[in-house]
Amino acid sequence: MAEGDVFSTTNLKVSNLVSEVDSGIIALPDLQRPFVWKDKQIRDLFDSLYRGLPTGLIILWGIGGRDDEFKPIGFDKPTSPNRLVIDGQQRLTSLYTVFTGKPVLDKNYKKRLPKIAFNPLTDEIEVLNSSREKNPEWINNITEIFSGSLLTIIREYISNIKEKRPDLEINETEIENKIEKIRNIRNYPFSVIELSQDLNPEQVSEIFVRINSKGKVLNESDFILTLMSVYWDDGRKALEEFTKDCKKPDLSRETAFTTIKATPDLEHLLRPAIAYSFLRGRLHYAYLILKGRNLENKTTTEAERNKNFDKYKKAQEIVLNLTNWHDYCNLIESIGFINYNVLISSEFAFYACYGLYLIGKYQFNVEYSKLNRVISKWFAFSQLTQRYSSSSESIYEQDLVRFREKDVDFVETLDNLIRSELTADYWNITLPQRLISSSNNYAGKVYTAAKIFEGDNMLFSKAVLRDHLSPLSKSTKKSVDIHHIFPKNYLINNGITDKTDYNQQANKIYIEYKDNIKISDKSPAEYWPLMLNTLNEHEKEDLMNNYIEKYDLPYEFWNMDYFEFLEARRKLMAKSIKKYFEKL
């Protein structure tokens, strides 16, 4: 590399790249993303290599004798690298794990070992599955071809085919050539760009952002995390540790694990931190601010960057504070949203509301009971209306703009926004219509949260819905089921065959699995008295007196026309959601 040059180019064989990754000579800087490729993407890479197709550039950064600690590709492997991967991490990690047969850590911090299969008879490369594993035409794992005796592999394959598939006519020379062609992938010449070791981390991070803003676009959170790697690496590591702790309980210490099993990723946690520090909902603005951009006078300075990073550091500390995090998650759980994966339809809203919760608590000093009330309502409101489902960052930006003036009333501002949307027409007309949808029904999830909040037992049962939908429940997977009040096959047999009709939210209710089996495809008029007879006299009387109020089932629904039933029940469900909302 000539003096003053920013980069040089060369070709490196796959085998050389894998060897240097395995030895730790090539490692990952902290600005890189975790290994996120799916097995199919790994398969596509090896198929391209096998067929001699171009697979893109690898960009490395020569770091000479730097003493920094960097992440190895693989896990628990000490490394003293002299080159770092700036672009091509997913490809290099795929090559490493398939060539060596060593597992890598994925974004969930779990060991992963993909297996890619090869069929020499059809020239196919595919992800290994159970059917291919049992089929003698397939070599189950091409790792064996790279690491084992080629002659032995060819002989064993041909012998196995002749034994198990004597009906096949095979060309042994062709088979040998194709297996050898797989082996020769190790000689594939990758085009490599090496950045000068004279570049500093800031310059390299800028190159990384420029590279990754072309082609497969990274989002703004990736760019912010890159800046953090350069200017506040401890902060990025704190985020990573927090997300890791959220996934698994640790009885030996207090962690971020919650009873609703909230599992944020790094971007999720950036949002409340950015909201709190800069009252910004768009991460693009936050990226510019953290680079040192003054958005008013359009200048970028180191002093501005340092000032803004100091502000952000304080905000992230508040976001990752375990008391704040657990208080917020407990608040959401207390209003019926007891299961993060099952009941929360908008993750964006969950973390946007966390940002608002912290702003209200610290910047506006809202008394905790008032804060809990208004955040409870705002969260349920945001889920019910899908406030952040379209142009989510823009809407959040508009919400936060309202709090840039310190003399505004935090609680009244949110209350007014809620009242402006949840009008009488919304409750009586809009909401019943939104309950028509049969799948991904966000209003239906709020309805379920409302039933959990009320604490009622399930239909025909002493069991409480909360106990069965909790992510910490020890009950079996099939202990609770979603029952079609007018059974699906009953409706189909009566000419109602459209899935959007028989799967409407208003035709669903949670019951115990064994009760659903007993009801089977019987009509409501048939199964209602049958199920009543399984109850004692007190339970039977209670159900008959309260089935309308407790379960939002129309009066004598078992005798109703199906479509009249749907319309009536949607109105009852909407009324039930409104009643719940008014209690928050």
N, C-alpha and C positions, 0 to 999 in steps of 0.2 A: 504494500500500500504506500503510494507516494505521499510525501509530507503535505499536509493540508487536505488530503482526500478524506471524505466523510465515510466512504465505504469501498470495499473491493468485492469482486465476484469470483466464484469458483464452482466446481462441481464436486460433490462428495457422494460416494457410494452409500447405499442404504446401510450396508454392513458396518461401514465406518461411523456413520451417524449413531446407529444403535449402540456400537461399542463405546463411543464417547459419552452417550447418555448413561449407559450402564456403569461406567467407571466414575461418573460424576464430573467429567470434564465439561459436559454441557449440562446446564441446570436452568431453572426458571427464576426470573426476577419476580418480586412480589406484585408487580403490576399485571401479571398474567392472571387469566381466569382459571378456575378448576377444570378438570377433565369432564366435559359434558357430552361428548359425542355418543350417539347411540350405536349399538352393534351394527346396524345397517350402514351407518356412515363409515365404520371401519371396514366393512365388507366392500363398500364402493371404492375405498382407497386401494385395497389390495387387488380388486378387479382391474382398476386402472393401471396399477403397477405391472400386473401380469400381462396386460395387453399392450404395454409400452406407451400408454397415453400420458400427456402432461398432467402433473399434479400440483403445480404451483411452486412458489418460492419458499424457502426457509430463510428467515432473517435472524442472524445471531449478532451478539454484541461482544467483542473482545474486551475482557476486563483485566487482562494481565494478572498482576499479583495482588489484586484487592483482597482484603481480609473479611469482607462482608459475608454473612451467612445467607445462603440461598436455598430454595426448596429443590430437592432432587425430583426427577421424574421417577415415580415409584414411591416407596414409603420407608420411613425409618432407616434411611441410608445416608451416612455421613458423606459430605461432598466438599471438595475444594475446587470449584470450577474455574476455568479461564474463559469460558464463553457462556453467554446467557441467551435463551430463546426469546426473541422479541416478537416474531410472528411465525406460526407453524406449530404451536404447542400441541394442538389436537392431533395433527398428523404424526409428530414425533412420539407422542405418548402412545398412539395406536401402534406405530412400528415397534416401539420398545416392548409393549406388553405381549404382542403377538410373536415377535421374534424370540423373546427370552422366556415366555411362559410365566413371567412374574406379574403379580397383580399390581394395580395402581389404585390410588384413592380417588373416588369420585367426589362430586360436590356435596354429598351427604356424609363425607368422611368414612365411607365404607370401602373395603377392599373389593376390587372388581377384576375379573379375569375373563375377558371375552374369548370365544372360540369360533374360529372361522373354518368352515369345511370346504373340501374340494372334491369335485367329481371328474376324474380323468376321462371318463367315457363321454361325457356331455360337454366338457370344458367349462363347467359352471363353478363359480365361487359363491357361497352363501353362508349366512349365519347358521351355526349348528342348532338344530332342533331335535325333538324326540324321534320324529320319523326318519330324518337323515341319519341319526345316530344308529338306528337299527338296520339301515340299508347298506349292504356290503359295497354298493357302488361308490359310496362316499368315504373319503379319508376324513375322519372326524375333526382333526385339529391340524392345521397346516404348520403349527409350531413344531410338530414332530419332523416335518420335512426340512425345516431350517436347522434343527438341532441334532437330529438323529443320523444314522447311517443311511444314505440314499439308496444304496443297493439293497439293504435289508428291507426298507420301506416298500420298494418296488416289488421285491419278491413276495413279501407278505401280502401285499394288496392283490397281486395276480393270483396267488394261491387261494386266497379267501374268495375271490370272485369265481374262480373255477369250481370251488367246493360248494358255495351257496347259490350260485347262479349258473349252473351248467348249461342252461338254455341260451346264454348270451354268447354271441360270436365276438371275440375281442382281438384287437391288434396289439400285441405285447410291445412292439416297438413304439407305437403311438402313445401307449400308456406311459412307457418309460420317458419318452420325450416331453410329455406334458407335465409329469411330476418333476422332471429336471428343470422345466421352464419355471415352475413355482419356485424351486430352489434358487434359480438365477435372479429372482427379484432382489436378492441381496446385492446384486451388481448394478441395480438401477441407479443412474446418476441424478441425484437431486441437485437442482440449481440453488446455490447458497449465496446470500449476500451477507457479508460480515461488516458490521459498523465499527468504526475506529474506536479504539480504547481511549482516545483522547476526548471523546464526547463525555459530558457529565450526565448524571441521571435525569436532570430536567430536560436536556436536549433529547435524550433517548425517549423519555415519556412523551414528548411532543411528536416524535417520529412514530411512536406506537399509536398514538391517537390518530394521526394522519392516515397511517396504514389502515387502521381498523374502522375508519369512517368511510372507507371505500369498500365496494363489494359487499360482503356480509357485514351489515352495519351493527356496530355495538351501540348500546343506548347510552344516554347521558350518565347513568349511574356508573357504567364502566369507566368513563372518562374521569369522573370524580374519584373513584377508587384508585385510578392510576395516579392522580395528583396526591392522594393520601399516601400512596406507596413511596412517593418521592419526598414529600414534605412532613408527613406524620405517620410513619409506618406503624408505630405503636398503636395509633388509633384504628388503622385498618385491621391490625391483628386482634384488637379488642372486639371489633365487630364480628370477625370470624369466630372468635372464641364464644361470643354470646350466642350466635346462631347455632353453633355446635352444642352448647349447653341446653338450648331449647328442645333438642331432639331426644334427650335421654335424661331420666332422673338420676341424681347422685345423692344417696342418703348421707354421705359423709360431710356434705357442705351445702350451703344455700346456693342454688343455681337459678338460671333463667327458665327452667322447665316449669310449665304451668299445667293446671288441672284440665284446661280446655285443649291442651296440646297445641298451642300456637307455635308455628314453626316459621319464623321470618327468614327471608334471605337477606343478603347485604343491602340490596336496593330498598327493601321494605323499611329497614332501620334508618337508611339515609333520609327518607321522606320526613319523619317527624323531627329529625335533627336539623334538616334544612328549613323546615317550617318554623321551628322554634328560633333558630339563630337569625334568619333573614326574612321571615314571614313571606316565604316564596313557595309556590306550589309547583313551579316548572323547574325541573332539574337543570335545564339548559342555562337559566339565569344563575343558578347556584354554581355551576361549573365555571362560568365567566367570573363570578364574584371570587371564587376560591383561587382563580388564576391571578387575581389582583386587579380585576377590572372594576373601575368606578362606573356604574351604569348611567350616572347622570352626566358626567363630563367626558365619558368615552375614553378615558386614559387607563393604562395598565401599568402599575408600579409594584415594586417589591414591597414597599411599605404598606400599600393597600392589601397585598396578598397576606402579609404577616398579620395585619390587623384582623382581616376576615377569618384567617385560620384560627386565630386565638378565640374569636367569637364562636366559631364552629366547634372547637374543642370543648368549650364549656357546655354547649348544647348537647353534644354527644354524650358527655358524662351524665347529664340529666336523663337522656333517653335510655341509657344503659343502666341507670340506677335501679337495682333490683326491687326496692320498695315501690318506686313509681310504676315499674313494669307489672309487678304482681297486683298492685292496687287497681291498675287499669284493667288487667285481664279478669280479675275477680269481679269488677264492676260489670263487665260485659257478660260474664257468666251468670251474675245475679239476676239479669233481666231475661234469662232463658236461652241465651246463645252458649250452650254448655259444651259444644263440640265444634272446634275450629274448622275441621275438614267437612263436616256434614251440614252445618247450619249457616255458615258465613258465606254469602254469595259474592261478596266483593272484598277481596283482600286489600285493595287500594283504600277502601273506606275504613277498614279496621285500623290501618296505620295513619291515615289522615286524621281520624278521630283521636288517635293517641297524641298526635301533634297538637291538636286543639286542646286536649285535656291538659297537657303540660303548659301550654300558653296560658290557659285559664288559671292554672294553679300557681305559677310562678310570676308571670308577667302582669296578671290582673288581680292576683291575690284573692281569687273567688273563694268564699267560705266553702269547705269541703262538701257539705250536704247539698248546697246549691249547685256546686260544680258537678257532683255525681248525678244530680237530677237532670241537668241540661245536657250533659254528655250522653247519658242513657237515652234520652229522647233523640238527640242528634244521631246517635249510632243507629237506633231502630229506624229513624226517618231515612237515613242514607241507604240502609238496606232495602227498605220498603219501596222507595222511589227510584232506587239505583242512581242516586245523584251523581256518582262518579263513574258511571258505566260508559259514558260518551264524552270525549274531550276531557278526560278526568283531570289532567294537570291544569288545564285552563280553568275549570270550575273551581278546583282547589285554590288556585291563584286568586280568583275572584273572592273566594271566602276569606282568604288571609288578608287581602288588601284592606278589608274592613277594620282590621285590628292594628293598623300602622299608626293610628291616632290613639294615644293613651287615654284620652278622655271618653272613649266610647264605653258603653256598658256591655261587657262580654256576654252575659247571660241574656239580656234583652235582645241583643243583635241576633243570636242564634234562635231564640224563641220567635222573633219576628219572621225570620226566614222560614221556619217550620210552619207557622200559621199562614203565611202567604201561599203555601203549596197545599197543605192539608186542609182544604176547604170542605164545606158540606158536599159540594159536587164531587170532590175527590172520594170521600168516604162512601157516598151513596151511588155513584155512577162509575167513576174511573176504576176504583179498587175492585169492585165485583167483576168488571171486564178483564182486569189484569189477572184474575184468578182462573181465567179460562185456560191459559196455557197448560200443556200437559207435561212439559219437561223443562228443566232448569228454571223452575218457577221461584223467583226470589220472593214474591209475595207469599207463596206457600211456605217458604222457610221461616219467614217472620211469623206466620200463623202457627207453625210448629213451636217456635220459641215462645209464643204467647201461651200455648197449652202447657208447656214445661213450666213457665212462670206461674201459672195458676196452680200447678201441683196436683192436678186431677189424675185419677187412675185411668188406665186404658179401657176401652169399650169391652165389656164382658169380663173384666179382670180386676183383681186387687192390685196388680202391678202398676207402678207409677212410670210414666214415659221417661222422666228424667233419668231414672236408674238404668234404663236400657239403652239410651242414646249417649250416655256419658262415655267419652273415650277411655275412661279408666274402668269401665264396667267389666266385671269378670264373667258376665253371662255369655252363653254361646252365641255364635254369629246369627243363628236362626231363631233366637228366643223371641224376637219381635219382627213383625212383618208389616208391609203396607198393604192393606186390604182394599180391594175394590168393593165399595158398598153395594153397587149393582155389579156382580161378578162379570169379568171380561167375557168369558165363554157364554155366559147367560145372555149378554147383550149381543154377541156375535150370532148366536143361534136365533136371536129375535130380529136380525136384520141390521143391527147397528155395528158395522164392520170398520168404520173409520177410527184409526188409532187415536186421533186428536179428540174424538168424542168419548170413547170409553176410558181413556187415560186422563181425563180432566182432573185437575187438582180437587175439585169439589166431589169427585167420586172416590177419593182416597181417605183412608183413616188408618192410624196405627192400631194394631191389635196383636195379641200373642200369636206366635206361629202355629201352635197346636189348634187354636181356635180357627185360624184361617184354613187349615187343613180340613177341619170339621165342616166348615161352611161350604168349601169347594165351589161348585158352580150353581149352587141353589139360588133361587130368586130371593129377594129380601122378604117377601111375604112368607116364604117357606122357612128360611133360616132364623128369622127374628124370634118366633115362638120357640123354635128348637133351642136357641141359645139362652132364652129366658129361663127355660127349664133346667139349665145347668147351674143356675144361681139359687141361693137360699131366698126365703121370703122377703127378708129385709133388703137384700141386694136387688131383687126383682122390683120391689116397690120403688126403691130409690132410682133405679134406672128409668122406669116408666114415668116417674114424676120429673126427671131432670134431663132426659136425653136431648131435648131441644137446646137447653142452655149450656150443658156441659160438652156436648159433642156436635152442636150446630147441625143437628139432623132435623129436617122439617117435620111438622106434625104428621104422624102416620105416613111417613115417607115410603113405607113398604107397599102402599097402595097407589103411589103416584106414577104418572107418566115420567119416563126417565129424563127427558129434557126439561120438563117442569121442575123436577127434583133438582137438577143442576142449577137452574136459575135461582130457585129458592135457597139452596144451600150456599151459593156464592154470596148472597146477601147476608145470610147469617154469619158466615166466616168473616166478611168485611166488618160486620158489627162487632164481632168478637175481637178482631184486631184493634179496632178503634177503642173498645173498652180497655184492652190491655195497654194501649198507648197512653190513655188518659191516666192510668195508674202509675206510670213511670215517673 
